Amino acid sequence: MVAGFRADETLVWYLSADEMYQFDPAARLRRAFVAGRLYRAQGTTLARLTRVRTAESTVLQRVDLAESELLAFQQGVRRAVAPLLTALEEGALRVLRRSPPGDDQLEADLRARLRQVVAASEWIAPPIARRH
């Protein structure tokens, strides 16, 4: 696993090569990659993005999740995050490398953010502003 905070305090957590979650500073889901599928915050829901490649171009097809899919996805995020939080709180996860070295605040910051994720009632981030 790899976890870290970006300069804007966004938490990015790679659980495996096939599972990644990105949470904004308020612990709301911004983006995810699960089971080969990309997801991003889209207003009050998540959009599932599928890359469609042709010889001429690559297009992302977007499908907004239905309410039942959204609830199932939220439960899946909590099922993924809760054991990690428990393992961090119990000292069962070992940090192998830090950047910058000696940053002892990382584990405390991760625990705090994951507690927010598990408890959040508003869990989808506002849409990401486009760069021009």
N, C-alpha and C positions, 0 to 999 in steps of 0.2 A: 504494500500500500504506500501511497505517497499523498501527503496532505500539506497544504500550505496556504498562506494568505498573500494575496496580491497587494500592491501598493494602495489600492482603494478599499482594502479590508475585505474583499471578496474571498470566501473560503472555497478552495478547490480540493476535492478529495477523490483520488483515484483508488478505488477498491481493487480493481483488477484491470486488465487490458480491455475488458468488455463492460466496465461499470464505472461511471464518473458522475459526481454531483458537484454543482457550483451554486453556492449560496451567497446572497448579497449581505451587506453588513447588518441587516435586520433579520438575518437567518431565513430569508425567503428563497425558495428555489428559483434560480435564474435559468440554468441549463442542466441537461443531463444526457448521458449516453448509457443506455441500458439494453442489453441483448441485441446489440448491433443497430439500435435505433437512436437517432438524435431527437432531443426534446428541447423546447425553449419556452420561456414565459411568453404568453400571448394574451394580454389583457387580463381577464379573470380566469383563464384556462391555460392549458399547455397545448402546444402544437407539436405534433409528431412530424418530423421532417425526413423525407426519403430522397436520397440522391438518385437521379435518373441520368445516366450517362449515355450519350450518343457519340458518334464520330465527330460531330460538330460542336457539341456543348455538353455542359453538365448543369442540370436544373434541380433545385430543391422543391419537391412537391410537399405542400403543407396540408395537414389534416388536423383540425382542432379536436381535442379529445371530448367525447361525450361525458356527461356528468358521472355516469357509472365508471367509465375508464379513468376519469380524473380521481375519483375516490380510491379506486384500486391502486393507482399509481402512488397517491399520497401514502396509503398504507404500506406499499412496498418500500418507499423512501424511509418511513419510520422503522420498518423491520430491518432495513440495512443499517441505519444509523444507531438505533438503540443498543445493539450489542457492542458496537465500537465505543460508545459512551461508557457503557458498563466496564469494558476492558480498560479504558483509560482511567476511570475512577478507581479501579481495583489494582492498577499498576501492572496489568497483564500484557500491555503493549510496550514494546521496547523501542525507543528511538535509536536508530542506527546512525543517522546523519542529520545534522542541522545546518541550515544556512540562514543567517550567518552563524558560524560556530559559537557555542556558548550561550545561545538564546534560550534561557531557561523558562521564558514566559510562554513558549509555544504550546506546551501541554495544557497549561491553564487556559490559554485562549481557545484551544480546540475544545476542551471540556465545556467552557462557557457557551461557545457557539452551538455545539451539538445539543446542549440542554435546551437552547432556544429553538432549535430545529424540531426536536421531539415535542416540545410544548406548544408550538406555534398554532394559532387559530387561523391567521392570515399567512399562508405558506407559499404563495406564488408572487414572485417579484413583479414590479411594474415592467412593461416592455422596455427593452434596452434601446436607448436613443441611438439612432443611426449616425454614423460618421459621414461627413460630407467632404 
